[in-house]
Amino acid sequence: MASWSPTPLQLLGLLSFLLLHHHVLTTVAAASGNRRISLIRKPTPEVPAFWEAPEFRNGDECGSHDSNKVHVAMTLDANYLRGTMAAILSILQHTSCPENVMFHFLYARYIPELFATIKSTFPYLNFKSYQFDSNRVRGKISKSIRQALDQPLNYARIYLADIVPANVGRVIYLDSDVIVVDDIGRLWGVDLGDKVVAAPEYCHANFTKYFTPAFWSDPALARTFEGRKPCYFNTGVMVMDVDRWRDGGFTKKVEKWMGVQKQKRIYNLGSLPPFLLLFAGDIKGVDHRWNQHGLGGDNLEGRCRKLHPGPVSLLHWSGKGKPWLRLDSKKPCNVDHLWAPYDLYRSSLSTFEE
Ligand SMILES: *[C@@H]1O[C@H](CO)[C@@H](O)[C@H](O)[C@H]1NC(C)=O
């Protein structure tokens, strides 16, 4: 048998090989150890796993003052996390000043893994998180036509002005089922004039259908829109002047309408109609490109929808269907393929099979 007498250089190589692999092996052992523990604790993990997103850096033109910040508020819910992650990625990827975007996350139930997952997916993300007390709204919600709309967190946008820090004067509220394919700084910069809310307006939509005959047949209620030309707008994408919201006491005003709803059933949808009651015909209209809504399909039937004609800055899968569910079920709508490139979801199956 030939004996091997290593040179010092080879020894060094062997040593570093062993050290390196020792590190790798212990990491793997630790990771699989964790996995085993979590498997024992939770056979079906509540929080899915995601790939780490790249780091996005500011362009030279971006300032670093507080006044250069773009405040984006979203809710955080384990059931919609895949949508939220895709939305965040899309925002960072298309803005020239990603480091200036500050996210404000509202959650109803504290799940430590939820925040660990955000940190590991977006290690460089600027964000604050706030617990939304579901009890604030629970007794005020009346049943809508779709159960998903009745989640207390769906109403958190009403309380946004009370929840974000007082030095935040403007917020962009976004639903979790959106993809932004333009610089969010352009939406942020909209001139609100003296309005509280800016959003795309749809004046050709039949406004009557958002309220029940009980509403329109009650003269006192029907007078609500006197002096305005009310137009539909979608509350999943709104620029909100939270200073004016606080000054105007709009949280209380929304709650008042929710009280009327409880007694008289004046609408069938969830958190949207109270916004229409207060603001329809009195908002700052924004280009329709900022909310291509309805891509989830109809509220009841869940049929595929096409993109509306015209340029697109934001895609919104409002409605019954969600792109991640349809893609998983291998029955996607055409528009879902526009969502897929932002999907950071890492199924445990692909981890093991790759
Ligand atoms: C609008 O909807 C209402 C209620 O569904 C209906 O009665 C009315 O005819 C519609 N108006 C138009 C112009 O389509």
The ligand as a Gaussian input file, in Angstrom:
#p B3LYP/6-31G(d) Opt

LIG

0 1
 C      -78.390000      50.205000     -11.648000
 O      -78.632000      49.150000     -10.724000
 C      -79.937000      49.215000     -10.185000
 C      -80.008000      48.183000      -9.075000
 O      -79.450000      46.960000      -9.451000
 C      -80.987000      49.027000     -11.278000
 O      -82.269000      49.065000     -10.752000
 C      -80.784000      50.131000     -12.319000
 O      -81.665000      49.911000     -13.398000
 C      -79.359000      50.178000     -12.813000
 N      -79.175000      51.353000     -13.643000
 C      -78.598000      51.323000     -14.834000
 C      -78.456000      52.612000     -15.534000
 O      -78.184000      50.294000     -15.335000

